Amino acid sequence: GVYLLKCQNCPAAYVGETGRAFHTRINDHVRAFANNTPEKSIFARHLLDKGHNGGDEILLHFENSYRRRLALEKIELEKLKNHHNFFLVNKALNDDELIKQIYSTSPHYVCTEL
């Protein structure tokens, strides 16, 4: 699926995708934070560097197909890049012009509160 992690203390957020069970992937981030191993999770790195705590963990899309998960992840990243209430901590956010073109014509391009 595709998921969103939110920081409890600031507007930082992370969008990820996994083919494993949602709770298994979330536990990877939690362990990285608890074991002080920020190299295992960019979201844990944010929490550890800033002294913050994890907030909401939201499953945005349940999808088994790897290619569809990647597309959905890119769409969610594009949505949140344009959302003033979030600061994405994802590494190397590459713009995907096709996703941007398709999504920018969507009525959901102007994001609402998550």
Residue pairs with C-beta under 8 A, 6 or more apart in sequence:
1 17
1 18
1 22
1 59
1 60
1 61
1 62
1 63
1 69
2 15
2 16
2 17
2 59
2 60
2 61
2 63
2 69
2 72
2 73
2 76
3 15
3 16
3 17
3 18
3 22
3 25
3 26
3 57
3 58
3 59
3 60
4 13
4 14
4 15
4 56
4 57
4 58
4 60
4 76
4 80
4 114
5 13
5 14
5 16
5 26
5 29
5 43
5 54
5 55
5 56
5 57
5 58
6 12
6 13
6 54
6 55
6 56
6 57
6 58
6 86
7 13
7 46
7 47
7 50
7 52
7 53
7 54
7 55
8 52
8 53
8 54
8 55
9 50
9 52
9 53
9 55
10 50
10 52
10 87
11 85
11 86
11 87
12 43
12 46
12 50
12 52
12 86
12 87
12 88
12 89
13 80
13 86
13 87
13 88
13 89
14 29
14 42
14 43
14 46
14 88
14 89
14 90
15 60
15 73
15 76
15 77
15 80
15 88
15 90
16 25
16 43
16 73
16 90
17 69
17 70
17 72
17 73
18 24
18 25
18 69
19 64
19 66
19 69
22 59
26 57
28 40
28 41
29 41
29 43
29 44
29 54
30 54
31 37
31 40
32 38
32 39
32 40
32 41
32 43
32 44
33 41
33 44
33 47
33 48
33 54
36 48
37 44
38 44
38 45
38 48
38 49
39 45
42 89
42 90
42 91
43 54
43 89
45 89
46 52
46 89
47 53
47 54
58 114
60 72
60 76
61 69
61 72
61 76
63 69
63 72
71 99
74 96
74 99
75 99
75 103
77 88
77 90
77 93
78 96
78 99
78 100
78 103
79 103
79 108
79 109
79 111
80 86
80 88
80 111
81 88
81 93
82 109
82 110
82 111
83 111
83 114
85 113
85 114
86 114
103 109
